[in-house]
Amino acid sequence: MTDPHPPITPYDRGRLDTGDGNFIHYEQLGNPAGKPALNIHGGPGSGASQRPTRTWDPARYRVIRFDQRNCGRSTPHAADPSADMALNTTQHLIDDMERLREHLGVEKWLLNGGSWGSTLALAYAQQHPQRVSEMVIAAVTTTRRSEIDWLYRGAGRFYPEAWDRFRDGVPERDRDGDLLAAYARLMESPDRAVRQAAAAHWLAWEDAVVSGEPNGRPGMYSDRDADAQIAFVRICAHFFSNGAWLQEDQLLNQAQKLAGIPGVLVHGRHDMGSPVGTAWELAKAWPGSRLHIVEDSGHAGSDAMHRVTRAAIDAFKNR
């Protein structure tokens, strides 16, 4: 794939003190005088990419990326059992984003994210629409409990053997109940071996869900170091067992708040973990948004999906 932009690396790094014992790692790339844009990673708990990016025109954009609470280079890290998950909720993350905007002196910024990053972008924009210039989101999710139930139960219809192994990763007494709550309890164990085993079962299921996609690859989720595995699963289980502290359909019902914010949605037709119906519903509810369905892609993305996303970002660079 030919990309018109050169790779860019950070020109600035810092740590934001949230005031409650958490420190958020952030970095800036591109042109310090350019159009501000915030890249919001997925997961939750994946951490921001640490690789150079070629998605953004470095002459036009001031790109900010950050590690959400307890993951990546932010501290305390969720692999440490003493990290307090009660201080990590969707509202905490929204407040961190707003605190970061103020800290960096940004008036308005473009929001870009995918998967969980799209949920967080939507939640932030609905609370602070005056601070958002545009949005480009991919692999659209709103983290409704119905979406969570599909990913961690319904998709088992297609991968029953993998889902049985996922179910068997919790104690027998919990296997017919709330699996995600059971995993969340395991991830709070003081015994690292218990946490590591639960994380391995969870990540094996995540890997299975993307395995049949056009660009799925083995180990897509589990291919990370042990601490990152534990942090990812601990944060995911914490968020998803609590429905991300969002009311069911909240982000769809409040999509009218996004009126006036240009939005581009990009979604893979073959996304097994986040079926395209959610993106379709959001596009209908969000006045002025545009949805691009990419035929050769799933949740793992594709060259075509990257081109559509990059084109949307390029289209906004002079706005």
C-alpha positions as CSV (number, residue, x, y, z in Angstrom):
1,M,0.0,0.0,0.0
2,T,1.3,3.4,-1.0
3,D,0.8,6.1,1.7
4,P,1.3,9.7,0.6
5,H,2.4,10.9,4.1
6,P,5.9,10.3,5.6
7,P,6.1,8.5,8.9
8,I,5.9,10.9,11.9
9,T,7.2,10.4,15.4
10,P,6.5,12.3,18.6
11,Y,8.1,15.8,19.1
12,D,6.7,16.0,22.7
13,R,5.9,13.6,25.5
14,G,4.4,14.2,28.9
15,R,2.5,12.8,31.9
16,L,-0.8,14.3,33.0
17,D,-1.5,14.2,36.8
18,T,-5.2,13.5,37.2
19,G,-5.2,14.4,40.8
20,D,-6.4,11.0,42.1
21,G,-3.1,9.1,41.9
22,N,-3.3,8.3,38.1
23,F,-0.8,9.7,35.6
24,I,-1.8,9.7,31.9
25,H,1.0,9.4,29.3
26,Y,0.5,11.5,26.2
27,E,2.6,12.5,23.2
28,Q,2.3,14.9,20.3
29,L,3.2,14.3,16.6
30,G,3.2,16.4,13.5
31,N,3.1,20.2,13.4
32,P,2.8,22.0,16.7
33,A,0.9,24.8,15.0
34,G,-1.3,22.4,13.0
35,K,-5.0,21.4,13.3
36,P,-5.4,19.5,16.7
37,A,-6.5,15.9,16.5
38,L,-6.9,13.4,19.2
39,N,-6.3,9.7,18.5
40,I,-8.3,7.5,20.9
41,H,-7.1,3.9,21.2
42,G,-9.3,0.8,21.6
43,G,-9.6,-2.0,24.0
44,P,-10.4,-0.6,26.5
45,G,-6.9,-1.2,27.7
46,S,-4.9,-1.6,24.5
47,G,-2.8,1.4,25.0
48,A,-1.9,3.9,22.3
49,S,0.3,2.8,19.3
50,Q,4.0,3.4,19.9
51,R,4.8,3.1,16.2
52,P,5.4,6.0,13.8
53,T,2.2,6.9,11.9
54,R,1.6,7.7,8.3
55,T,-2.1,8.4,8.6
56,W,-1.7,12.1,9.2
57,D,-0.4,14.9,7.0
58,P,2.5,16.1,9.3
59,A,2.4,19.6,7.8
60,R,-1.3,20.1,8.6
61,Y,-2.0,18.1,11.8
62,R,-1.0,18.3,15.4
63,V,-1.8,14.8,16.5
64,I,-2.2,13.9,20.2
65,R,-2.3,10.3,21.4
66,F,-2.5,9.1,24.9
67,D,-2.7,5.9,27.0
68,Q,-6.0,5.6,28.8
69,R,-6.0,4.9,32.6
70,N,-4.0,1.9,33.8
71,C,-2.6,0.8,30.4
72,G,0.3,1.4,28.1
73,R,2.6,3.9,29.7
74,S,0.1,5.4,32.1
75,T,0.4,4.5,35.8
76,P,-0.5,2.8,37.9
77,H,-0.6,-0.1,35.5
78,A,-3.5,-2.6,35.6
79,A,-1.0,-5.5,35.7
80,D,-0.3,-4.3,39.3
81,P,-3.1,-5.8,41.5
82,S,-3.0,-2.7,43.7
83,A,-4.2,-0.4,40.8
84,D,-7.7,0.7,41.8
85,M,-10.2,-0.1,39.1
86,A,-12.8,1.9,40.8
87,L,-11.0,5.0,39.5
88,N,-11.3,3.8,35.9
89,T,-14.7,4.3,34.3
90,T,-16.0,5.9,31.1
91,Q,-16.6,9.1,32.9
92,H,-13.1,9.1,34.3
93,L,-11.7,8.7,30.8
94,I,-13.9,11.5,29.4
95,D,-12.7,13.8,32.2
96,D,-9.1,12.8,31.4
97,M,-9.6,13.8,27.8
98,E,-11.0,17.2,28.8
99,R,-8.2,17.7,31.3
100,L,-5.7,16.9,28.6
101,R,-7.3,19.3,26.2
102,E,-7.0,22.1,28.7
103,H,-3.5,21.1,29.6
104,L,-2.4,21.3,26.0
105,G,-4.2,24.6,25.3
106,V,-6.5,23.1,22.6
107,E,-9.7,24.9,21.8
108,K,-11.3,22.2,19.6
109,W,-10.0,19.0,18.2
110,L,-10.8,16.3,15.6
111,L,-11.5,13.0,17.3
112,N,-10.3,9.8,15.7
113,G,-10.7,6.3,17.1
114,G,-11.8,2.8,16.5
115,S,-13.7,0.0,18.3
116,W,-13.8,1.0,22.0
117,G,-12.1,4.2,20.8
118,S,-15.2,5.0,18.8
119,T,-17.4,4.5,21.9
120,L,-15.2,6.8,24.0
121,A,-15.1,9.4,21.2
122,L,-18.9,9.4,21.0
123,A,-19.4,9.7,24.7
124,Y,-16.9,12.6,25.0
125,A,-18.4,14.4,22.0
126,Q,-21.9,14.1,23.4
127,Q,-20.7,15.7,26.7
128,H,-18.5,18.3,25.1
129,P,-19.8,19.0,21.5
130,Q,-18.4,22.5,21.5
131,R,-14.9,21.0,21.8
132,V,-15.1,18.7,18.8
133,S,-14.4,20.0,15.3
134,E,-14.9,16.7,13.4
135,M,-15.0,13.0,14.0
136,V,-13.6,10.0,12.0
137,I,-14.3,6.7,13.7
138,A,-13.8,3.2,12.5
139,A,-15.0,-0.3,13.6
140,V,-18.0,1.5,15.2
141,T,-19.2,0.4,18.6
142,T,-21.5,2.0,21.2
143,T,-20.8,-0.6,23.9
144,R,-24.4,-1.4,24.5
145,R,-25.0,-4.5,26.7
146,S,-26.5,-6.1,23.6
147,E,-23.3,-5.5,21.7
148,I,-21.2,-6.9,24.6
149,D,-23.5,-9.9,24.8
150,W,-23.0,-10.6,21.1
151,L,-19.2,-10.4,21.3
152,Y,-18.9,-12.6,24.4
153,R,-21.8,-15.0,23.9
154,G,-23.7,-14.6,20.6
155,A,-20.7,-15.0,18.4
156,G,-20.2,-18.4,20.0
157,R,-22.7,-19.7,17.5
158,F,-20.0,-19.4,14.8
159,Y,-17.1,-20.6,17.0
160,P,-18.7,-23.0,19.5
161,E,-15.6,-24.9,20.4
162,A,-13.7,-21.7,21.1
163,W,-16.6,-20.3,23.1
164,D,-16.8,-23.4,25.2
165,R,-13.1,-22.9,26.1
166,F,-13.8,-19.3,27.0
167,R,-16.7,-20.4,29.2
168,D,-14.6,-23.0,30.8
169,G,-12.0,-20.4,31.8
170,V,-14.1,-19.4,34.8
171,P,-15.0,-21.6,37.9
172,E,-17.7,-24.1,37.2
173,R,-20.2,-22.4,39.5
174,D,-20.0,-19.3,37.3
175,R,-20.3,-20.8,33.8
176,D,-24.1,-20.4,33.5
177,G,-24.1,-16.9,34.9
178,D,-22.5,-13.6,34.1
179,L,-19.2,-14.7,32.5
180,L,-17.8,-11.2,32.2
181,A,-18.3,-10.6,35.9
182,A,-16.7,-13.9,36.7
183,Y,-13.7,-12.9,34.6
184,A,-13.6,-9.5,36.3
185,R,-13.4,-11.3,39.7
186,L,-10.6,-13.5,38.5
187,M,-8.6,-10.5,37.2
188,E,-8.8,-9.0,40.7
189,S,-7.1,-12.1,42.2
190,P,-3.9,-11.4,44.2
191,D,-2.4,-14.5,42.5
192,R,-0.7,-13.6,39.3
193,A,-1.0,-17.1,38.0
194,V,-4.8,-16.9,38.3
195,R,-4.9,-13.5,36.5
196,Q,-2.5,-14.8,33.7
197,A,-4.6,-17.9,33.1
198,A,-7.9,-15.9,32.9
199,A,-6.2,-13.4,30.6
200,A,-5.1,-16.3,28.3
201,H,-8.6,-17.7,28.1
202,W,-10.1,-14.3,27.3
203,L,-7.6,-13.4,24.6
204,A,-7.9,-16.8,23.0
205,W,-11.6,-16.1,22.5
206,E,-10.8,-12.6,21.1
207,D,-8.4,-14.2,18.7
208,A,-11.0,-16.7,17.6
209,V,-13.6,-14.0,16.8
210,V,-11.4,-12.3,14.3
211,S,-9.9,-15.5,12.9
212,G,-12.4,-15.8,10.1
213,E,-12.1,-12.2,8.9
214,P,-10.5,-11.4,5.5
215,N,-7.5,-10.0,7.3
216,G,-7.6,-11.8,10.7
217,R,-4.3,-13.2,11.8
218,P,-3.3,-15.7,14.6
219,G,-2.7,-14.1,17.9
220,M,-4.1,-10.7,17.0
221,Y,-5.1,-10.0,20.6
222,S,-2.8,-12.4,22.5
223,D,0.4,-11.2,20.8
224,R,1.5,-8.8,23.6
225,D,3.7,-9.2,26.6
226,A,2.3,-10.7,29.8
227,D,1.7,-7.5,31.7
228,A,-0.1,-6.0,28.7
229,Q,-2.2,-9.1,28.5
230,I,-3.2,-8.8,32.1
231,A,-3.9,-5.1,31.9
232,F,-6.0,-5.5,28.7
233,V,-8.2,-8.2,30.1
234,R,-8.5,-6.7,33.5
235,I,-9.7,-3.4,32.1
236,C,-12.0,-5.0,29.4
237,A,-13.7,-7.3,32.0
238,H,-14.1,-4.3,34.4
239,F,-15.7,-2.1,31.7
240,F,-17.8,-4.7,29.9
241,S,-19.2,-6.4,33.1
242,N,-20.5,-2.9,34.0
243,G,-21.9,-2.0,30.6
244,A,-19.2,0.7,30.4
245,W,-21.5,2.7,32.8
246,L,-23.7,3.7,29.9
247,Q,-27.4,3.3,29.7
248,E,-28.5,0.9,27.0
249,D,-28.8,2.8,23.7
250,Q,-27.5,6.0,25.4
251,L,-25.1,6.9,22.6
252,L,-27.6,6.3,19.9
253,N,-30.4,8.1,21.7
254,Q,-28.2,11.1,22.3
255,A,-26.7,11.2,18.8
256,Q,-28.7,14.4,18.0
257,K,-26.2,16.2,20.3
258,L,-23.7,15.6,17.5
259,A,-25.6,17.6,15.0
260,G,-23.3,20.2,13.4
261,I,-20.2,18.0,14.0
262,P,-19.1,16.5,10.6
263,G,-18.6,12.7,11.1
264,V,-17.3,9.9,9.0
265,L,-18.0,6.3,10.0
266,V,-15.9,3.5,8.5
267,H,-16.9,-0.1,9.1
268,G,-16.0,-3.5,7.7
269,R,-18.8,-5.6,6.2
270,H,-17.3,-8.8,7.8
271,D,-16.8,-7.5,11.3
272,M,-17.8,-10.4,13.5
273,G,-17.1,-8.8,16.8
274,S,-19.0,-5.6,16.1
275,P,-21.6,-6.3,13.3
276,V,-22.2,-3.5,10.9
277,G,-25.8,-2.9,12.2
278,T,-24.5,-0.6,15.0
279,A,-22.7,1.6,12.5
280,W,-25.9,1.7,10.4
281,E,-28.0,2.7,13.3
282,L,-25.6,5.4,14.4
283,A,-25.4,6.9,10.9
284,K,-29.2,7.2,10.8
285,A,-29.3,8.8,14.2
286,W,-26.4,11.3,13.7
287,P,-27.4,14.2,11.5
288,G,-24.8,15.0,8.9
289,S,-22.7,11.8,9.4
290,R,-21.6,9.6,6.5
291,L,-21.1,5.8,6.7
292,H,-18.6,3.9,4.5
293,I,-19.0,0.1,4.6
294,V,-15.8,-1.6,3.4
295,E,-16.5,-4.8,1.7
296,D,-13.1,-6.6,2.2
297,S,-12.7,-5.8,5.9
298,G,-13.7,-6.9,9.4
299,H,-12.6,-5.6,12.8
300,A,-9.0,-6.2,11.9
301,G,-9.2,-3.7,9.1
302,S,-7.7,-3.7,5.6
303,D,-5.8,-1.5,3.2
304,A,-9.1,-0.4,1.8
305,M,-10.4,0.5,5.2
306,H,-7.2,2.5,6.0
307,R,-7.5,4.4,2.7
308,V,-11.1,5.4,3.4
309,T,-10.2,6.5,6.9
310,R,-7.1,8.4,5.8
311,A,-9.1,10.1,3.0
312,A,-11.6,11.3,5.5
313,I,-8.9,12.7,7.8
314,D,-7.2,14.4,4.8
315,A,-10.5,15.9,3.7
316,F,-10.7,17.7,7.1
317,K,-7.2,19.0,7.3
318,N,-7.9,22.4,5.8
319,R,-11.3,22.9,7.4
